[in-house]
Amino acid sequence: MSMKPSNQIVWCDIPVTNLDRAIKFYSGLIGKPVSKETYPGMTIGLLPHVDDGVGGCLAVMEDAKPGVNGPLIYLNCEGRLDIAIATVELNGGKVLKGKHAIGPYGFRAIIVDSEGNRIALHSK
């Protein structure tokens, strides 16, 4: 039985304490608007994604709080990594480790977002 390769990560929820502030931060960071979406019982910041591709959202959650010790999520900043890094502190974040090579996988920077989450920015 042959299975078609697929993405191992299909969705992520990024916990935030202030949704509007986080939407502003991530919109500037990725250079595309993060849309505020309301559904019964919840409002989220929907990260841009293509069709059924890997996606995610920003969400205020009772059972999860922002922090720097959880899983490290890599955001695609292909072709605009330097610009993304430059927006971090302007929008209330902090650069923990500037742009650096990660072997044959390209480059990354490690930041703390406006809510206190540790995030990796990636570009080949």
DAZIUR-V915518 format. One record per residue. N is the residue number from 0. PHI is phi as a letter, one per 30 degrees, with the letter a starting at -180 (NA if undefined). BURIAL is I if it has 16 or more other C-alpha atoms within 10 Angstrom, else O. D_LAST is the distance of its C-alpha to the last C-alpha in Angstrom with 1 decimal. Layout:
# DAZIUR-V915518
n=[N:N]
phi=[PHI:PHI]
burial=[BURIAL:BURIAL]
d_last=[D_LAST:D_LAST]
This chain:
# DAZIUR-V915518
n=[0:1:2:3:4:5:6:7:8:9:10:11:12:13:14:15:16:17:18:19:20:21:22:23:24:25:26:27:28:29:30:31:32:33:34:35:36:37:38:39:40:41:42:43:44:45:46:47:48:49:50:51:52:53:54:55:56:57:58:59:60:61:62:63:64:65:66:67:68:69:70:71:72:73:74:75:76:77:78:79:80:81:82:83:84:85:86:87:88:89:90:91:92:93:94:95:96:97:98:99:100:101:102:103:104:105:106:107:108:109:110:111:112:113:114:115:116:117:118:119:120:121:122:123]
phi=[NA:c:c:d:e:b:d:d:c:c:a:b:c:c:d:b:c:b:d:d:d:d:d:d:e:d:d:d:d:c:i:b:d:c:d:d:c:c:b:e:i:a:b:b:c:d:d:d:a:c:h:c:d:e:b:a:b:c:a:d:b:d:c:b:b:e:a:c:c:c:e:c:c:c:c:d:b:e:i:b:e:d:d:d:d:d:d:e:d:d:c:j:c:b:d:d:b:d:e:a:d:b:i:d:c:j:b:b:b:c:b:c:d:d:c:j:d:d:b:c:c:b:a:d]
burial=[O:O:O:O:O:O:O:O:O:O:O:O:I:I:I:I:I:O:I:O:O:I:I:I:I:I:I:I:I:I:O:O:I:I:I:O:O:O:O:O:O:O:O:I:I:I:I:I:O:O:O:O:O:I:I:I:I:I:I:I:O:O:O:O:O:I:I:O:O:O:O:O:I:O:O:O:I:O:O:I:I:I:O:I:I:O:I:I:O:O:I:I:I:I:I:O:O:O:I:O:O:O:O:O:O:O:I:I:I:I:I:I:I:I:I:I:I:I:I:I:I:I:I:O]
d_last=[32.8:29.3:27.0:24.1:20.8:19.9:17.6:19.1:18.7:20.6:21.5:21.5:24.2:23.3:26.7:27.9:31.2:31.2:29.7:30.1:28.5:25.5:25.1:25.2:22.7:20.1:20.8:20.1:17.0:15.3:17.1:19.0:22.4:23.0:26.3:29.2:30.8:34.2:35.5:38.8:38.6:35.1:33.0:29.2:26.2:24.3:20.6:19.4:18.6:19.4:22.7:22.8:19.1:18.0:19.6:21.1:23.5:24.9:28.4:31.4:32.5:35.7:34.4:31.0:30.4:27.3:26.5:24.1:25.2:24.0:21.0:17.6:15.9:12.2:11.8:9.2:8.8:6.4:8.0:10.3:9.3:12.2:14.5:14.0:14.8:17.8:19.2:19.5:22.8:24.2:24.3:25.7:22.9:22.1:19.2:19.7:17.0:15.1:11.6:11.2:9.3:9.4:10.1:8.5:6.3:4.0:6.0:8.6:12.0:15.1:17.6:20.9:21.5:24.8:26.4:25.6:22.8:20.1:16.6:13.0:10.6:6.9:3.8:0.0]
